[in-house]
Amino acid sequence: MKPRTSPAAATGQVRIIGGKWRNTKLPVPLAPGLRPSSDRVRETLFNWLMPRLGGARVLDLFAGSGALGLEAISRGAAQATLVERDAALARQLRESVAKLGAQGQVEVVQADALHWLAQRPSGLADIVFIDPPFGDGLWDAALAGLGPHLAADAWLYLESPAGQTLRLPPGWLLHREGGTREVGFALYRRAAATLSPDQNA
């Protein structure tokens, strides 16, 4: 996507790749720093998450296109909060949620993610996606403010530029990781989280 295109001037799209909305294409305003997770990366991530998605409460902290949060709902998550500071992106997210008939499951919050984290949590998330604009360097600040918003056995997904090392707070265990030429991605679980032996294989 062209990084300097006005959101009002052009529109891209994102495709939901699995679940009840499989192959649904949703419009996304083109905005500086917007970089939806690729189909390949999302397919890998949601294969990892499959045992945890049913009934999960999801937090997509830098929602952007909504690709991660909406994919989670499509594949069986119960509720998602999509936090996005850009007004045009938040407006399009609300329109996409309405198109999908998911208003009862998905809340779109137009807010700065770090300011939102500093507020009293309205609920506890089972799965959190952190995939911020790469140029803003927001991973450490987001991780530092996340604790009060997490369920005891929460799972955490991080996406960052290829080759970048992220330092997590104590109490997180790496579950799976992968990468492409452009990005690195990893799924972590809180130390309290448990899976059956076959799910850990």
Sequence and secondary structure as in RCSB ss.txt:
>XXXX:A:sequence
MKPRTSPAAATGQVRIIGGKWRNTKLPVPLAPGLRPSSDRVRETLFNWLMPRLGGARVLDLFAGSGALGLEAISR
GAAQATLVERDAALARQLRESVAKLGAQGQVEVVQADALHWLAQRPSGLADIVFIDPPFGDGLWDAALAGLGPHL
AADAWLYLESPAGQTLRLPPGWLLHREGGTREVGFALYRRAAATLSPDQNA
>XXXX:A:secstr
  TT  TTT EEEEE  SGGGTT EEEEE  TT     HHHHHHHHHHHHHHHTT EEEETT TT HHHHHHHHT
T SEEEEEE  HHHHHHHHHHHHHHT TTTEEEEES HHHHHTS  SS EEEEEE   GGG  HHHHHHH GGGE
EEEEEEEEEEETT      TTEEEEEEEE SSEEEEEEEETT    GGGG 
